[in-house]
Each structure stands twice: as structure tokens, then as C-alpha cells.
């Protein structure tokens, strides 16, 4: 909110006692005084000048010229005339008082105070001098003393309207708004047509959130004084608070028409135009304010706010720095500056900026809240929480601070407390879209998907263009297989992605479409907005070639997780004569798999509590040559680490099945099935082609010896069992329709699915009923320990894959367990993984290219037991002799790829696609 302009100081014209001599100079002075009192100021001024031509030390002419110069805002002349008058009559209190007024206007506040004090020493009951003294003290920020001075003036002169009005302004600055209002009301009772008091009363009422009364007060000022530019400007501040931005703009324009050089009105106009999203005009308006008033700190600060909205963060930082240079104690500028530094990922500097704001203004709730954000990014969660709590103590109705506090609780996985915090934010601000959205995020963590969807719906109803949330909303619906309007929603998301809008995170889109160029555009949108390249750490100095290449694997999934299930053995059998292996664990979870992985690495470092820049610097300090991101753009990813360049070579592998769209990720590990040569343009990375499949596997994965029966798994003793243990969000309506047609074609068959949540189960049953399939033919599998889950695969006959997001680890699970997988291959990376694995195990006959082929082959295999048995036998025979589960061979090929990357870097060769034969 722009600060209201200072009210004009009282221009005093004190009574004059003429000298007794009735000479020519005196007669002229009396004539000038008559014109002066009629308001003919310039004619009076000419006569006073004639008097001084006759008698240069004529006291009356000097003091009257001084008073008149104050009235005509010629303050330097006023000080000169009044100083000369005092040389003639050193004991004239009114001269000292008027001189103090002029010095105030010239911003020579210490001299002004001294002049008023001289007036009071001469005339201890001089109310005007006390009032002018209060003005000087106010400008010197000695606010309590200023109040005392106004109070003394009012005791001497109880009907002193100006003193009451100026007292109100000081009380307003002290945030004693109720008292300020009383002071303005007193001024108006004394002087009912006091436009200045009405105007400033409007600002006090704005601070008290009595906005309708505030608007009425400003309107009263304008009715009294229709050409009152300050009142129009203050009125615009009230209208901004009322969110009546078009009217606020009109009010600013009215102020500027009346007073074309009105810097405050231009600055306020900039704020209004920013709210109307007319950013270029807003910037132009602030620039106009600064041209008029080059030291206008508020305009620089407002300009910074506009530049933030335009994402021109470096310029915004310059604008705030300029404001601070002019006014070193400008707390608002320091606080807003911290927002820019947070956007620039300069979190340590952001923290310093917040601390500076708080040193200047210890009760500054906004600065505490911003400080909480900076500390959260620095992973100093306890301090962040304390900072948000401080903001709330200062300002108990601070919805943003409650919301930020909720975000910290999410990071701490204290979900119930996060919900309480968001609830508090919503109670304070019922239309708070961000709080509803964040609450939805927590409810997803608690698997309360229907409630999460309702909260996303609410957020979008309040703010239809809310960034990134539309994709999360649709992804959550897919988790419960709620497919109403899914095609229309996907179409809307796709169009917005291609327009460069911030509509979805990349991961949800992978499961919804098969267009790789769309996926790349989505990734690039996300990276450019959230994790652009950050040069803060500078370039990595080129290191000389050494015997061992240092590989750093970065993941949030070094635990019981599909990625770890695939890659664990690779870490154990890396060639230690050529490589030194580091794990940078982005989570601190502890379980059986983590225990195994800790032993597998040369160095296992838990960096969960470190910030992105700290982790990148740590990797540099260790001398990591190749940084491998195993998380990509999936849950708990830390893409920011790589934006700083953690290593000279950075690789996207395994965790994210697609391009990351980041210019600082150099390579993506793939194979020719996943990324055909003619599809390379759909990837921002250079492609590293491994000779078989890109996906590593772990030969040590145990399959439980337990022999399940179909009966205990809820399966029919007879009848064909199709299965799919993919996550529910991968099941698209078209895939499910194919499955239902297959069930109808194969009498007595069932479909065995993974049961993630009861809502998905119920929705799938309803969809089956709609398509004429008995719900008893859908069987749902609960979670089991991994080894038992692998063992129960033996009771299925054929795994049916999903499109466009294939079974990845689940394909390996099925094939390792001896269960054939039928896939429908698409165009995107995610839709070609199962085909890659089937090629690597020598079963290309299970890869189809159209939905018709997919359904025909599924039915054919179910109806031809001999053919299916041949495929199962082939799978059994190939399982340990083909490349898919040959982990040593895979490791050797991957290491060859690493060596090729490293040698190209050492030879200072440009990035290029790499082929491992």
C-alpha cells in the first residue's frame, strides 16, 4: 500500500504591529498589507519591495515579505526576509515561528526546531510556535515529542484546528489510529470545512478497515474543496483497499489533472495499474513520479513491486536498492527486497534483508513472514516456524503468515498441524485460494483424495488462473479414477501449456498424453519459471583428468522405493578401480533398503536438511565429475541443486521418464526403443543410447517362497487372470474400455488390479457396470511386502500394460516373476518403457502398436493356452541369459557411457549424442 502524502504544513501569517512613524515607507507598508489581506499577494509583494528600496531594514516590510513568501511557497526567500527582520528586531516571536515554518519546508528540520524554540522562549504561550515546532519534530521522527508540542499548542489555544489535524497525522504514523481519528474529528468540529482534516481522516479510517467511512471522508474533503488533489490521491488509496481499482484509477487521474506534477498520485496510480495487470502502464506511472521527485522512495518501492509482477527481478532489486540508498531506514523496501532475493534463489541475502527490515521496524509482521520463507528454503525449519509465529503474534489476523506456517509443517511432515494452519488462514480470509490449494496438497499426503479435490475445486473457483494447480487437480482425480470431463480438461491443459502458461507440473501430464513435444514444452515452462539456471556459484573450474571418475547419485528415493528396487545392485558392483561413488540422499528415511544402500556407496551423505545451493556447493567441494539426478521432476525432487551446476556433467536418469527441459541437464540415459533417432528434437538433453534397455535391474530381488493359492488372493480357481499392478492414475478411460472389451471377449476371465484407495476401487466398479461387465470380475490386490508381491504374480496369466504411462518397475516385477507383459507402445518416453524391457528380454512379440492389436493379442493369448505357454517358457529361459537382468553387463555399458561423457568433457568437446555399442 502506498503511503499517504504528508499534509501541507500550516502557513502562518501573524498579526503585524506597524512602527509608529507615519513616513512614506510605513504608508506603503500599510497599503501593501491591505492588498495582502485581500489575497492580492503579488501586488502586495511588489509594494513591500518598494518599501525595502526606500528603507532596506524596514522591519514590518521584511516580516510581511517573509510571511507572504511562505504563502507563495518561496521558502528560501522567506527564510532570507525573516532572518533580516530578526536582525532588526531579535525578540520578535512571530518572525522566529514563521521562519521555523519555512525551514521545515526546506527540510532544514534542526534549524526549524531551533527557530521555533527561540519563539517560545520569547513568548512562552505562543500556540503557533508550538504547532510549528511539532511539525519539525514530526519530520525528525521524534514523534512522541511532536505529540507533546501539539498538545501544548492545544492547551494554549483549544480551538486550534491545524494543531489537532497535524497531531492526527503524527498519531497515524505511530499507528495509534483511533486517537488519530479523534484528533481529526476535533479539528473538523472546530473547523467544519477543514478539507485537509477530512482527507487525512480518510487514511486513518482506511488503516482501521472502516473503508466505507474512509471513502465518505475523502469525498467530504473533495466536496469542500473540489480542486483538492491530495484528497483525490488519498481517495485512491481507500479505493485500492476496497479493490475498486477502476474507480481508484479515475481518482488518481483526477489528482493529476488538478496537479500535473503530483508525484504521490502518479505513484498510487502505478499501484492501481499493477492491480489491473496493466504492468507496462504501471511502470510508466512510477517512472513519472520519480521524474517529478527523484528522491521519491515510495515510488521506487512501488516500481519494484511492479517489476516483481513482470518477473524482472534484477531490475526490481535495483529499484529497492535505490529506495534504500535514498532512505536507509526504509523497512518496506528491505522487506520487499527480500521477496526478490527469494525469487532469485539468493536465500541468505533474503534473510539478511528481512533482518534489516526487522531491525528498523521490530513489529514488522510482513518481514517476519518473508523471513520464514527464506529460512524454509534454507531448510532451517524450526527457525522458519518461529519467524512465522512472530508474524502472527504481531498481527493475529495475518492469513499469509498462517499459510506460510502450513507450508513449513508440510516440509516437516507434520500434516495435522499444517491443516490447522491453513484452516486459520481460511477463517481469516475466506477467499484465500492459495490456502485452499495448499490444504489440498496436505490431504493428498493423507490419501484423502476426495477432500483434496474439493479443496482444489474451491481454489480454482476463487482464482481460475492459479499457477500449476490445474494439473494437480486432474492428477488427483486420476488417482481415484474419477474420469468425468477428463478429455476436456486435458485439452484445456494442453492448450495452456503450448501458450506457455503455468497450468501444470510436468509429471501429471506424462500420464495423460502421448505427445512428446507437449511434454517437453511443459517441462521447459516449469523449469524456466521455477528453476532457471542460477549462476550464483559461478562456473566450475576445469579439473585435470584423474584415474577415478567421481559419480554423484542424487535421489530422494534411497529407501524402499521402485527406483531403489531397480538400481541397488548397480551401486554395489560399480568398478571401483575406475569410479568413486557418492550418494547424496535428499531424504532421511530409514528402512531395510537404505541400510543396504549405505553399504553400497563409497560415500553416503544425507543432505536432506541442506539447501539446494549448499548441496551443489558440497558436490563441487567433493569434486564430483558427473551428477546423476535419479529423481527428475517427480515427488520430492530437488531440481534447484542442478540449476547451480553441482558438477561439470549432469545427467537425467531413471526416476523421470522424459525430458526435464533444463539447459543445465546435459544428458538423458535411454535406448533406441525409448528415443528413436528421429525423436531427439523432443528432448533438451543429449541422448546417451545404451545398447539394450536403459533400465537397470537388480538380480538380488527376492521372490518369497510362499505359494499363494488363487482362493486366498480372491481369484477364481478357473478362468483366465489378466492383471495390472500399475498405479491407479495410469489407468485412462480408453485403457479401461479396452480391458472391458477384453473381459467380454474372454469368458470367465477376471482383471486383477492394484488397490491403492477405496475411491478408485468404487469408481472402477461403477465404470465396469456402465460397460456391462459384472463387478465381480474385478479383483483388487492389497499391498504386500515386496517379496510376497512378486510371488503372487505367479497366479496371474497375463499382465496388461497401460498407455500412455507404461508399467516401468512393475514390468520388471512381472518379468522377473515369470509373468508375460502385453504392452501398447506409444510415442513418448513413458509409453515406450515396457517395449524397451520386452526387447531386452527377447519378447518383441508382446509389443503392439495400436489399440486394436493390443486387444486382439490379449484375447488371442487368453484363448490359446499353448501359445501363452510357449511365451512363458521363452520368458523363463530368457530371464537369466538376455541383457534385461544381466546387471553386470548393464553396469559395464553404463560405465562406458560415463567414460565417454567424461572424455568429451576433458577434451573440451561440445555435447553430443553418445552411442554405447
N, C-alpha and C positions, 0 to 999 in steps of 0.2 A: 504494500500500500504506500503510495507516495505521501510524503509528509505535507501537511497543510502549510501554506505560506505564512510567514510572520505577519502579524497585523501591523499597519502603519503606526509608528510611534506618534504620540501627541505633539503637534506643532504648537508651541506656546507663544502667544503674543501678550505679554504682560502690560498692565496699565503703565502709562508714561506720565511722569510729572515734569512739566516743562520748566526750564530755567526762568527766573523772574524777569530777565532782561527782555524787553519787547523790541529788540533790534530786528533788522531785516532777516537775519538767519532764523530767528525764533518765529517770525511771522510765516516765513516759508515752511518751516517745520510744521507749524500748525495746519497750514494748507495741505501739506503732504499727508499729515495724519488724518485729515478729513477724507481725502481720497482713499487712503489706506482702509479706513473703516467702511467705505462704500464698496470695497472689493476691487478698486481700480489700482491693482498692485503695481503695474509697470509705470503708470503715470506718477504714482506716489514715489516710486523708486527714483524717477528722473528728478523730482523736486528735492528729495533727500540728497542726491548727488550735487545738486546746485548749492545746497546749504554747505556741504563739505568743501565745495570750491571756494566759498566765501570764508568758511572757518573750519579748517581741517580737523580740529579737535572738538567739534560741537558734539557734546555727549548725547543729546537727545537724538540727533540725526544718526549718529553711529549705532546707538542701541536699536533704533527703529529699523534701520537698514539691516541690522543683524537678524531681527525677528522676521522681517519681510523675506530675507534670503532663505531662512528656514522654510517659510511657507512656499516659496517657489523652488525648493529643493536645490538651491545653490549653496550647499553646505560648507564648502571651502571658503567662499566669500563670507558666509555667516560667521564662521569662526574668526576670520580676519577682522570684520567690523566689531564684533563683540569683544575681542581681545583689545582692540584700540579703545573701545569705550571704557573698558576696565582700567586702562592706563590713566584715563581721565578721572574715573571715579572707582577706586579699588574696592569700595564697600557696597557695591550695588548687587544685591542678591539675585534680582531677576536676570541681570546680564549673565551671571555665572550659570544660572539654571538653563537659560536658553542656549548658552554656549555648550553646556553639557549635552543638551538635546542634539545639537549639530554634530558634536564629536561622536555621539552614538551612531549617527547616520553614516559618518565617515569610518566607522568600525575602529575608532581610536578609543576603545572602551575604558581603559585605565585612566586616560586623561579625562574622559567624560565623567567618570566616578569622582575623580578629584575635584572637578569643577562643581559638581552637584554638592559635594561635601563642603566646599567653600561657601556656597549659597546658604546651606543650612547653618553653618557656624555664624554667618552674619544674621540670619533670620531663622531661628530655631523652629518656628511654627509655619514654615513655608511648604505647604502641601505639594505645590507643583514641583518643587525641587526634589522632594522625597519620591514623587512618582517617576521623574526622570532618572533619579538615582536607581530606582527599581529596574528601569529599562536597561541601564548599564550593567547592573548585577546579573540580570537575566542573560544578557549576551555573554557575560564572563562565566556562565554556568554556575554562579553562586546563587542557586535557586532559593534556598531557604532564606538567605539574607534579602533577596529580592522581595519575597513574600512579606518579610518584616517591614521593608521600606514602603511597600504599597499599603500595608496595614496602618503604618504611622500616618501616611497621607490621608487615609480614610478617616482615622480618628480626628485629625485636624479639620478635615473637610468631608463630613459624612455624605454629601451629595456629589462626590467626585466620581462621575460615571467612568471617565477614562481610566482612573486608577483601578476600579473594580474590573473593567474589561481586561486591562493588562495583567492584573492579578490572576484572572481566569486563565490566561494563556500560560503563565508560569505553572499554575496548578495542573494544567493539562499536560505540560511537559513532565511534571512529577508523577503523572499517571493517577492523580487524585481527581478523577473525572467528576465525581459527584460534587466535590467542593468547587471545582471549576464551573460547573453548571450553575451552582448557587451564585457565584461571583458574577457570571454573565447576566443572570436573572436580575441581580441587584442593579447592574449597570442599566438594564433595559427599564426597570421600574423608575429609575431616576430620569432616564432619557429614552422615552418610548420609541423615538425614531432613530435609534443608535444602530445603524446598519452594520458597522464593524462587529458589534457585540452579537448581533443575530447570526452573522456569518460564522464567527468562531464558535458560538454556541452550537451550531450545526455539527462542527467537528467533534466537540465533546460528546454530544449525543450519539454520534457515529461510534465513538470508542465504547460507549455504554450499550451498544447494539440496539439503541432506540432509533431505528433508521427512519421510520415514517416521520417522527418528530424532528429528526435532524433535517430531513428534506424540507419540511414545513418552515423550519428556522431559516434555512438558506433562502427559501422563497420569500420570506418576510424581508430579509435584507435586500433582495432584488426589487421587491415592491416599493420599499422606501427609497432605494437608490438604483434606478433601472440601468445605469451605466456602471455598476459596481463589478468590475472584472474579478476581484478576489472572491466575491460571493459566488459567481458563476463557476469559478475554479473549485472552490470548496464544495459546491453543489455536485460537481462531477465526482468528487471523492465519495460522497454519500451514494450516488447512483452506481458507482463501481461496487460498493459494498452490497447494494441491492441487486447486483447483477443485471441492471438495466443499462446495458452497455451502449446501445444506440442513443439513448437519451443523454448518457454521460458524454458521449462524443459531441452531441449538439451543444451541451453546456460548455465544454472546453472551447468549441469553435466560437461560441458567443463571447467568452472571455477574451479570446484572441482578436475578434473583430473590434472589441472595445479598446483593447490594449495590445497592439500588434507585437510589442517587444516583451510580452508576458512569458517569461521562461517557465514559471511554475505550471502555467496552463498547457504549454507545449509538452512538458514532462508528463503531466497527468494524461494528456491526450495520447501520448505514447503507450502508457499503461492500458488505456481503454482499447486502443487498436491492437495491442498484443492479445487481449482477451477475445477480441473479434477475429483473431487469427489473421489479421492484415499486417503481417510482420514487417514487410518492407516499409509500409507507410509508418508503422510504429517507430521503426528505427530512424526514419527521416525526421519524425516529430521530435524525438530525443536529441537528434543532432541539431535541430533548430534551437532547442532550449540551450544547448551547450554553446552554439554560436553567439547567442544573446548574452549568455552568462558563463564564460569559460571556466569558472571555478564552481560550477553547479554540481555538487557531489550527488544529490538525489537523481539528477538526470543521468549522470554516468552510471549510477547503480541500476536505474530503470533500463537503461540501454543494455547493460549486462544481462538483465533478465530476458530481454527480447532476444539477444544473441544466443542465450541458452535454448530458447524455444526453436531457434533456427539451427541448432546443433553446431553453431560456430563458436566452439568452446575456447579456442585460443584468443579470439577477439573479445569474448566475454570476460576472460581473465584479465586482459589488458584494460578493459573498461573498469572493472572493480579495482584493479591496482591504481588506476588513475584517481578514482574516488578516494582511495585510502591515502594516496600521496598528498592530495589536497587537504584531507581531513583524517589525520592519523587515528582518531578515536571513533571512526565510523563503524560501529558494531555491525550494522546491517550489511555493509559491503563485505566485511570479513566473513559473515555467515553465508551470504550468497556466493562468495568466492569459493567457499568450501564445497558447495554443490558442483561447481565447475570442476574443481580438482577431483571430486569423486567420479565425475563423468570421464575425466582424463585418466582415471585409474592411478592418480597420484595421491594415495590414501594417507601417507604420512604427512604430506603437506596440507591435505584437507583437515587432518586432525589439528595441526598447528593453527590453521586459520580459525577453526572453531574455538580453540583455546584462547586465541587473541580476542575474538568476539566476547567470550565469557569474562575475560579479564576486564574488558571495558564495561561490560554490562552483565553483572553476575546473575541477574534474574532473567537471562535471555533464553527462553524456552526453545525457540527455533534452533539456536546454536547448539543446545544440548541434544536436540533430536538429530540434527545433522551429524553431530559428533558420534552419536550412536551408530549411524550408518557407516561412517568411516571406520569405526572400531570393529564393526561386524565384518567389513571387507578385510580387515587386518586379522580376522579370526580371534580377536580379543573379546570374546562373547560376554564374559562376566562384567567387564568394564562397559561394554556397549549397553548391557541391560541396566547398569547403574546410571548411565547417562540418560537413557530414555525415562527411567524412573524420576530423575531430577527434573526433566522437562515436564513431566506430569505433575510433580509436586508444585512446580511454579505455576502451571497452567492446567488445572484439573480437567478442563474440557477440551484438551488438545488431542483431537482424533488421530492426527498423523503420528504423533508420538506413540499412541497405543498400537497403531498399525505397525510401525517400525519395531516396536517391542515384540509384537507377534511374530515378525519375521525372524527375530533373534531366537525365539523359542523354537521355531521350525528347525533352525540350524542346530540347536541343542537337542532336537528330537523330543522336546517337552510339549507334546501336541495338545494336551488338555489345557495347559497354560496359554498356548498360542490361541486356542479357540476363545478363551476368556478375554484375552487382549483384543482380539478382533470384535468380539461382542461389545466390549466397552466402546470401541471406536464407532461402531454402528449405532449404539444408543445415543452417542453424542451427535453423530452425523448420519442420519438415516439414509441419505442418498450417497453414501460413500462406496462407490463402485470398487475401488481397489481393496477395501476391507472385505467385501463380499467375495471377490475373486481369491484373495489370499486365504480366506476361510475355506473356500472350495479346495484349495491345494492341500490344506491340512486334512480335510475329510477324505481325500483320496488316499493319503497315507494311512488313514484309519480304515480304509476299504469301505467307507460309507458313500458309495458311488452315487446313489440316487440323491442324497443330500448335497453332494458336491455339484452335481448337475444343476440342481435347483439354485445353488448359490451362483454358479456361472451364469445361469439364465438371468438372475437378478442383476448381476454386474453388467451384463450386456444390455439389459433393458435400461439401465441408468446411463450407460456410456457405450453406445453401439460401436464406436471406433476404438475400443480399448485394445491396447497393444498386446499381441501374442495370444490373447486368451481364447479366441475363437477356435483355434486348433486344439487347445487343451480341452475345451468343452466337447468337441466332436470326438476326440480320442477317448474321453471318459465315457461317452455314450457307447463307443465301440467296445469298451471293456465289459459292459453289461449287455452287449448285443442288442442295443436299442437302435433300430435302423430307420426310424421314421425320418424322412427328409434327408437321408444320408447323401444321396446323389446330388440333390440341390445344394446342400451345404458344401460338399466337396467342390462343386462347380464354382460356387461363390469364393471359396478359399483359393482355388487355383487362379481365378481371375485376379484376385487381390495380390497374390504372390507375384504374378507376372507384372503387375503395376508397381511392384517394389514396396508394397505396404507391409506393415509389421502385424501380420494376421495370425501366424502360427510359428511355433518352433519347428525345426526341420523333422524331428523324429516322427511325430504323429502323421506327417504327410507320406512317409515311406510306406506305411501300412495301408494307405488309401488310394495310391495311384501307381502307375507303371511307366510314368514319363520321366526319364532321367534328366532331361533339360529343365523340367519344372522343379525337380528335387534339387538340382544344382542352384537354380535361381533362389529357391527358398533358403538354402544353406548360405548363399552369399548375402542375402538380405540380413539374415540373422547375425552372421559374423561381422558385417560392416557396421551394424548398429550396436552390437553387444561386445564384440571382442575384436576390434580392428587392430592391426599391427601397432604395437606400442614401442617406440624407440628409447624409452627411458634408460634402459641398461646399456644402450649403445651397441655397436657391432661386437661380435666375438672375435678377438684377435686370432689369426690363423695359427694353428699349432703345428709343430713339426710331426712328421709321421712317427708312430711308435709301434712296438711289437704287438701290443694288445689294443684292440678297439674297445672303447668303453661304451656299452649299451645301457641306456636307462629305460626301463619299462615303467610307465606311469598308469596307474589304474585305481579306481575306487572299488574294484571287484576282486581284490586279493583275499578271497573268502569263499564260502560255499555259494558259488555263482556260476552260471553257464560258461562264462569266459574262462574262469579258473579251471573248471572241469576239463576244458579243451586243452589248455596251454601248460598245465602244471609240469608235465614231463619234459617239455621243451627246455624249461629253465634248468632242470636237473641235468640234462645231457649236453648243454652248450659246451663247445670246445674251449676249455679254459686256457689252452695254450695260445688261443687267438683272441679270446674275448674275456673281458671283465664285466660281470653282470650286476646291475644295480636295480633294486625295486624302490620306486617312490610311491608309497601307499597313501592314497588320498582318503582312506577311511581307517578307523582304529578298531573295526570289528574283529573279534577273536573267535575262531572256531577250529575244527579239525583241519580243514583245508589250509587255513592261514598258517597253522603250525607246520604243515608240510612245506609251504612256500617259503617261510622264513629260512628253513634249512637249505632250500634250493638255490638261493641267491648268494653271491659273494658279499653283497651289502644290502640289507633290507632296512629302509628308512621310512618311518611313519611321519608323514608331513601333513597330517590332517589339520593340525592347528596352525599351520603357517599360511600366509597369504600367497597369492599367485606369484607376485614379484619375488617374494622371499624364496619360493621353491625354484623359480627359474634361476635366481642367483646361486642357490645351493647347487643346482645341476652344473652351472658354469664353474663353480668353485671345485667341484669334483672332476671337472674336465670331461664331462660326458660328450662323446662324439656323435652318437645317434640317439635321439629321444623318440621312443615309440609310444604313441598315445593309444592305449588299449580301451579307452572309454568313449572317445569321439564326442558326439553330441547327444549322448544318452544320459540317463539319470545320474546325478552326482558328478557329471563331467566338470573338468576344471580347464576349459579351453584357454582361459586367460593366461595360464602358465606359458603356453606355446606362443602367445601373442608377443611376449617379451623376448622370445628366442631362448629357449632353455639349452639348445645345442645347435651346432652348425648344420646338422641334418635332422629333420623332423619328419616322422612317419605316422600315417594313419593306418592302423591295423586292427582287425578282428572285432572290436567292440561295436563299431558303427558301420553298417553295410551300405555305404555310399560316400559321395564326396563331401568333404567338410566345407568346401567353398572358401578356404582361407589361403591367402597367398604365402603364408609362412609355414604351411604344411607342404613339404616338398614331394613326398611320395605316398602312394597308396599301394598296399600289397594286394595282388589279385592274381587271376589266371585268365587264359584266353576264353574260357566259357563265361566267366563273370563280366569281363570287359573286352568284347571283340575289338579288333584294331580300329574299326570304323566308329567306335563309340567313345574314343579317347577324348574328343572335344567336349564331352559331357562331364568331365572331371577337371577340377582346378589343379589337382596333383599330377605329377608324372606317374605313370603306371609301372610297377615292378611286376613282371609276369613270372610267376613260379611255374614249373613245368607240368604239374598235375593239378592239385587243388590248392587254393590259397589257405584252406582251413587246416590248422594243426589239430591233432588228436592225441589223446593220452591212452596208451596201451594198458596202463595200470588200472583203468577204471574197473572196479569190482562189480560183478553181477552176482547178486545173492544166490545162494544155493537153494533157497526156499522155492518149492514147487507150488505155485498158485494153482488153484482149480478155477474153472470158469464160474462155478457156482459162488465161491466166496468173493469173486470180483463183480458179481451181479450180471454176469454174461450168460447167454443161453448155452446149454450143453451142445446143442446142434445149431447149425446156422453159421453163415459167414460173418466174421467180425472185421468190419472196417474201423480204423481208429485214426484219431488226430489228437496228439497231446500238445499242440501249439497253444500259445496264449489266446484267450478269447478275442482280444482286439484284432487278431489277424483274420478272423472269420468275417468276410464280407458277404452281403446278401447274395451276390452272384455265385460265390463258392458254396454257400449253404444250399442254394437252389440246385446246384449240380449234385450235391450229396443226396438231396431228397430224391432226385431223379434216379440216381444210382440205387438207393434203397428200394424204390418202387420196382426197379428192373430186376433186382436180385431177391427173390422170395426168401423170407425168413432171416434176412440179414439184419444186422444192427450197426449202429455207429457209436463208437466208444470215444468219449470226449473228456478233456481235462476240465475239472470243476474248480474254477477259481472263486466264484461268488454265486450266491443263490439267485441273484437277479438275472445273471447271464443264463443260468440253467432254466429259469422260468421263461425267459424271453425266447430261448431256443425251442423250448417245448411248444410255445404258442406259435412260433413260425412253422414248426413241423406240422402242427394241426392245420394251419392255414393252407399248407401244401398237400394236405390229405395223407399225412403219414402218422401212424399211431405213435404217440409219445413214448410208449413202452419200448420202441425201437431205438430210442436214445438212451445210452447208458453213460453215467458220469463217474469219473475216477477221482477219488480224493488224493491229497498229497501223501506220499510215502517217502521214507528215506531213499536216497538216490539208488543204492544198490538193489533195493526191492522194486523200485520203479522200473529199473532196467529189466529185472527178472519177469515182471508181469507182461512185458511186451510179447513174451512167447505165446500168450493166449490170444493174440490178435493175428489176423491173416494178412492184412494189407494196410499200410499207413497211407492215408490220403492227405496230400500236401495242400497248403493254402496259397492263394495268389492275391495281391502282388507281393506280400511278405511271406516268403517261404519258411519252412522249418529249417533252422540252422543247426544249433546244438541238438535240437530234437531229431533232426535227420541222422546225425551221428549216433545219437542214442539208439534209434531204431536199427540202423545198420549194424552197430556193434552188438546189438542183442539178437541179430539174425532176422529182423523183420524188414521185408522189402518196402520201399517208399516209392509211391507214384507221384510225380510232380508235373505241374504245368508251368513251363518256362516262359517268363515274360521278357521285358526289355531292360528293366532296371537291375542294378546290382542285387538288391534284396530279393528279386524274383528269379534269380539265376543260381542262387547258392546251392539249392538241392541238386540241380543239374550238375554243378561243378563236382559235388561229392559223389554223385552216381557215376559220372565219367571216371573219377579217380578210383572207384572200386570195380569198374568194368561192367556196369549195368546201364548202358545208354538206352536200352530198350524200355526203361521205365520213365524216360523223359518224353513228354508230349508238348506240342506247340499250340494246340487250340483246345478250347473247352470241349468240343465235340470229341476230339481224340482222347482227351482225359477221361471223359465219361465212358466212352466205348471201351477203352482199355480196362478201366476199373471193373466194368460189368463182365467183360470177357475173361479176366483173370478169376473173378469170383465164380464164373460158370464153367471154368476149365481147370479143375484141380491139378491135372497133370502139368499144364503149362506153369501154373503157380509153383508147383513143387520143384520144377526144373529151375525156376528163378531162385527159389530159396536155397536149393543145393548149390547153385552157382555163387550165391552170396556167401554161403558157408565156406566154400572152397576159396573164394577170393578174399575173404575177410583179412587174412594174415599174409597174403602174398602180393596184393596190389598196393599201390602207393598210399591209399587213403589212411590206413592205420599204421603205416611204416614211419613211426616218429623219428628214428634216426635219419632216414632219407630226407624227410621234410626238414629236419633241423639243418642238415648239410646244405640243402638248397637255399634255405632262408639265410644261412650264414654266408653263402656265396653272394646273395643279393646284398647283404650288409657290406661285404668287402668291395663289391662293385661301386656301391654308393660312396664308400669311404675313399676309394682310389680316385673316383671322379672329383671329389671334393679336394683331395690332396693335389691333384693335377690342375686345380683351378678351372675345371671344365664346366660348362653350363649344365643345368639339369636336363636330363633326357630320359625317355622311357628305357627301362632296363629289362633284358630278357635273360632268364636263367635256363640254360639248356638241360 
